[in-house]
Amino acid sequence: MNTNFTRQEKHIRQAKILTGLAVLLAACLLTVNAMAMTVPAAGSFAYDLYDIGVNQILLGPIGFIAGVACMVFAAILAIRQMILPAAGVVLGGAFLLKADSVVQTIGAVIC
């Protein structure tokens, strides 16, 4: 009687795993239209926020100085043999230095 109970538990567990995998597969196959947000026109809603956040800070001198500072910090980390944090800082600095092309090509994805 005890062996039937454990077999039944095994079957229930396998059924739960298969159900979870089926739900995960269905979620992966579900498609949704995604659109990239375009740059707002002058005078439109939230253009001032976009102008200050992206044009003046990210693409301006503040973003450039932050990108150079990240590269210097990454060099210091690499000298101290902290390779993994240095790699992350290099990626962040490269994003800041090339922010204009990143903003133009990727944009914000709206699902």
Beta strands, then each sheet from edge to edge (+ up, - down):
strand 1: 35-36
strand 2: 109-110
sheet 1: 1+ 2-
end
